[in-house]
């Protein structure tokens, strides 16, 4: 499986598990506790960074593998902020998820195919 799809499926799986646990009430209290300690600007910046970080992790760019791992870990740290941000910014959270889906499954594979075809 290609690297871009691994990133997409990994982030989607983590986000789905987090959303399921939050919706079931297992993490509801913890999510509210986290949102009380983090400034709203940090939460909003974290969720807005998800599409950018996903693109940097998925595209065939000449990024050092250590930097790519750090970017991926930051991406995995930002994904759990989606349910926290959904309480205060539901429209933004939904838009980020939709943009992420379009980017990971539509735009990035197209760009990667064109870059590979040029080589």
C-alpha positions as CSV (number, residue, x, y, z in Angstrom):
1,X,0.0,0.0,0.0
2,X,1.3,3.5,-0.8
3,X,2.5,5.8,1.9
4,X,-0.2,8.4,1.3
5,X,-2.9,5.8,1.8
6,X,-1.2,4.6,5.0
7,X,-1.3,8.1,6.3
8,X,-4.9,8.6,5.3
9,X,-6.1,5.4,6.8
10,X,-4.1,5.8,9.9
11,X,-5.5,9.2,10.6
12,X,-9.0,8.2,9.8
13,X,-8.8,5.1,12.0
14,X,-7.4,7.2,14.9
15,X,-10.0,9.9,14.4
16,X,-12.9,7.3,14.1
17,X,-11.8,5.5,17.3
18,X,-11.5,8.8,19.2
19,X,-14.9,10.0,17.9
20,X,-16.5,6.6,18.8
21,X,-15.0,6.7,22.3
22,X,-16.0,10.3,22.8
23,X,-19.6,9.7,21.6
24,X,-20.0,6.6,23.7
25,X,-19.1,8.6,26.8
26,X,-15.9,6.8,27.5
27,X,-13.8,9.9,26.8
28,X,-16.5,12.6,27.0
29,X,-15.3,13.8,30.4
30,X,-11.7,13.6,29.4
31,X,-12.3,15.6,26.2
32,X,-14.1,18.3,28.2
33,X,-11.2,18.3,30.7
34,X,-8.7,18.7,27.9
35,X,-10.6,21.5,26.3
36,X,-10.6,23.3,29.7
37,X,-6.8,23.2,29.9
38,X,-5.9,24.1,26.3
39,X,-6.4,27.5,24.9
40,X,-9.1,27.7,22.2
41,X,-6.5,29.2,19.7
42,X,-4.3,26.1,20.2
43,X,-7.2,23.8,19.5
44,X,-8.3,25.7,16.4
45,X,-4.7,25.9,15.1
46,X,-4.3,22.1,15.7
47,X,-7.4,21.2,13.7
48,X,-6.6,23.7,10.9
49,X,-3.1,22.2,10.6
50,X,-4.5,18.7,9.9
51,X,-4.9,19.0,6.1
52,X,-1.4,20.7,5.8
53,X,0.3,18.1,7.9
54,X,-1.4,15.3,6.0
55,X,-0.3,16.7,2.7
56,X,3.3,17.0,3.9
57,X,3.2,13.4,5.1
58,X,1.5,12.0,2.0
59,X,3.1,13.8,-0.9
60,X,6.2,12.5,-2.6
61,X,8.3,15.4,-1.4
62,X,12.0,15.2,-0.7
63,X,11.6,15.5,3.1
64,X,14.1,13.7,5.4
65,X,12.5,10.6,6.9
66,X,13.1,11.9,10.5
67,X,11.2,15.1,9.7
68,X,8.4,13.2,8.1
69,X,8.1,11.0,11.2
70,X,7.9,14.2,13.4
71,X,5.3,15.7,11.1
72,X,3.3,12.5,11.3
73,X,3.5,12.4,15.1
74,X,2.3,16.0,15.2
75,X,-0.5,15.1,12.8
76,X,-1.5,12.2,15.1
77,X,-1.5,14.6,18.1
78,X,-3.8,17.1,16.2
79,X,-6.4,14.5,15.2
80,X,-7.8,13.9,18.7
81,X,-8.4,17.7,18.9
82,X,-11.3,17.3,16.4
83,X,-13.9,16.1,18.9
84,X,-12.8,18.8,21.4
85,X,-13.1,21.5,18.7
86,X,-16.4,20.1,17.5
87,X,-18.1,21.4,20.7
88,X,-17.1,25.1,20.1
89,X,-16.5,25.1,16.3
90,X,-18.7,22.4,14.7
91,X,-18.7,24.0,11.2
92,X,-14.9,24.3,11.2
93,X,-14.4,20.8,12.4
94,X,-16.7,19.3,9.7
95,X,-15.0,21.4,7.0
96,X,-11.6,20.2,8.1
97,X,-12.7,16.6,7.9
98,X,-14.3,17.1,4.4
99,X,-11.2,19.0,3.2
100,X,-9.0,16.2,4.6
101,X,-11.0,13.5,2.8
102,X,-11.0,15.3,-0.5
103,X,-7.3,16.0,-0.2
104,X,-6.1,12.5,0.8
105,X,-8.3,10.5,-1.6
106,X,-8.6,12.9,-4.5
107,X,-5.9,15.6,-4.8
108,X,-2.8,14.0,-3.4
109,X,-3.1,10.7,-5.4
110,X,-3.5,12.9,-8.5
111,X,-0.5,15.0,-7.7
112,X,1.6,11.9,-6.8
113,X,0.7,10.2,-10.1
114,X,1.7,13.3,-12.1
115,X,5.0,13.5,-10.2
116,X,5.8,9.9,-10.8
117,X,4.8,10.2,-14.5
118,X,7.3,13.0,-14.8
119,X,10.2,10.9,-13.4
